[in-house]
Protein backbone atom coordinates (compact mmCIF):
# COMPACT_ATOMS: atom_id res chain seq x y z
CA UNK A 1 0.00 0.00 0.00
CA UNK A 2 1.31 3.43 -0.92
CA UNK A 3 0.80 6.25 1.57
CA UNK A 4 1.46 9.93 0.96
CA UNK A 5 2.58 12.11 3.84
CA UNK A 6 2.53 15.81 4.59
CA UNK A 7 4.66 17.95 6.88
CA UNK A 8 5.18 21.51 8.03
CA UNK A 9 7.92 21.77 5.40
CA UNK A 10 5.45 21.01 2.61
CA UNK A 11 2.93 23.45 4.09
CA UNK A 12 5.64 26.13 4.21
CA UNK A 13 6.62 25.62 0.59
CA UNK A 14 3.01 25.67 -0.61
CA UNK A 15 2.36 28.86 1.37
CA UNK A 16 5.32 30.48 -0.37
CA UNK A 17 4.31 29.76 -3.98
CA UNK A 18 4.10 33.24 -5.49
CA UNK A 19 2.14 32.32 -8.64
CA UNK A 20 -1.51 32.40 -7.52
CA UNK A 21 -2.73 29.95 -10.18
CA UNK A 22 0.04 27.45 -9.46
CA UNK A 23 -0.57 27.77 -5.71
CA UNK A 24 -4.30 27.02 -6.15
CA UNK A 25 -3.50 24.00 -8.33
CA UNK A 26 -1.13 22.59 -5.71
CA UNK A 27 -3.60 23.29 -2.89
CA UNK A 28 -6.37 21.59 -4.88
CA UNK A 29 -4.13 18.58 -5.46
CA UNK A 30 -3.30 18.24 -1.77
CA UNK A 31 -6.90 18.87 -0.70
CA UNK A 32 -7.95 15.88 -2.81
CA UNK A 33 -5.49 13.48 -1.14
CA UNK A 34 -5.70 11.66 2.15
CA UNK A 35 -2.44 12.70 3.76
CA UNK A 36 -1.00 11.67 7.07
CA UNK A 37 0.76 14.58 8.75
CA UNK A 38 4.24 13.88 10.10
CA UNK A 39 4.68 15.75 13.38
CA UNK A 40 7.60 18.09 13.98
CA UNK A 41 10.22 17.09 16.54
CA UNK A 42 13.51 18.42 17.84
CA UNK A 43 15.22 15.39 16.28
CA UNK A 44 14.11 16.61 12.84
CA UNK A 45 15.83 19.93 13.49
CA UNK A 46 19.03 18.13 14.51
CA UNK A 47 18.92 15.88 11.44
CA UNK A 48 18.51 18.90 9.14
CA UNK A 49 21.83 20.26 10.39
CA UNK A 50 23.57 16.97 9.55
CA UNK A 51 21.93 16.70 6.12
CA UNK A 52 23.06 20.21 5.21
CA UNK A 53 26.69 19.06 5.57
CA UNK A 54 26.11 16.87 2.49
CA UNK A 55 25.16 19.95 0.43
CA UNK A 56 21.47 19.18 0.71
CA UNK A 57 19.50 22.40 0.33
CA UNK A 58 17.91 23.71 3.54
CA UNK A 59 14.26 22.93 2.64
CA UNK A 60 15.17 19.61 1.02
CA UNK A 61 16.93 18.67 4.26
CA UNK A 62 13.68 19.31 6.12
CA UNK A 63 11.71 17.14 3.69
CA UNK A 64 14.23 14.30 4.06
CA UNK A 65 14.39 14.65 7.86
CA UNK A 66 10.59 14.46 8.10
CA UNK A 67 10.54 11.37 5.88
CA UNK A 68 13.31 9.71 7.88
CA UNK A 69 11.49 10.44 11.15
CA UNK A 70 8.60 8.31 9.88
CA UNK A 71 10.96 5.56 8.65
CA UNK A 72 9.64 5.89 5.11
CA UNK A 73 11.06 3.73 2.35
CA UNK A 74 11.01 6.30 -0.46
CA UNK A 75 11.23 10.02 -1.05
CA UNK A 76 10.13 10.94 -4.57
CA UNK A 77 11.53 14.00 -6.32
CA UNK A 78 12.50 15.26 -9.76
CA UNK A 79 15.43 17.21 -8.29
CA UNK A 80 18.55 15.50 -9.69
CA UNK A 81 20.82 17.48 -7.40
CA UNK A 82 18.91 16.21 -4.35
CA UNK A 83 19.02 12.63 -5.63
CA UNK A 84 22.81 12.85 -6.06
CA UNK A 85 23.37 14.56 -2.69
CA UNK A 86 21.24 11.95 -0.95
CA UNK A 87 23.49 9.20 -2.31
CA UNK A 88 26.50 10.90 -0.74
CA UNK A 89 24.60 11.12 2.56
CA UNK A 90 23.89 7.36 2.50
CA UNK A 91 20.30 7.72 3.66
CA UNK A 92 18.22 4.80 4.83
CA UNK A 93 15.33 5.82 2.60
CA UNK A 94 15.65 5.84 -1.18
CA UNK A 95 15.48 9.22 -2.88
CA UNK A 96 14.28 8.53 -6.41
CA UNK A 97 12.55 10.17 -9.34
CA UNK A 98 8.94 9.18 -10.10
CA UNK A 99 9.91 6.78 -12.91
CA UNK A 100 12.44 4.92 -10.75
CA UNK A 101 9.80 4.63 -8.04
CA UNK A 102 7.24 3.16 -10.44
CA UNK A 103 9.75 0.68 -11.82
CA UNK A 104 10.78 -0.44 -8.33
CA UNK A 105 7.31 -0.91 -6.85
CA UNK A 106 5.48 -2.35 -9.85
C-alpha positions, 0 to 999 in steps of 0.5 A: 500500500502506498501512503502519501505524507505531509509535513510543516515543510510542505505546508511552508513551501506551498504557502510560499508559492508566489504564482496564484494559479500554481498555488491554487492548483497545488492546494487543490491537489493536496486537498484531494489526497488523504495525507498523514501529517508527520509531526515536527520534533527536535530530532528533525531539526538536529537531522537537518543540520547533519543533512546540510553538511552533504550539500542538501538544500535547507528545505530539502533537508527538512523534507528528508528529515521528516521522511526519515522520522517516519521511517519511510522507504522512499522520497520521490523528487524530480530534483537531480541534485537532491538525488545525487546529494542523498546518495553521498549522505547514505540515507536509509530511505531511497530518494528517487525520481517518479519513474524509478519509483514506479519501476521499483514498486510495480 
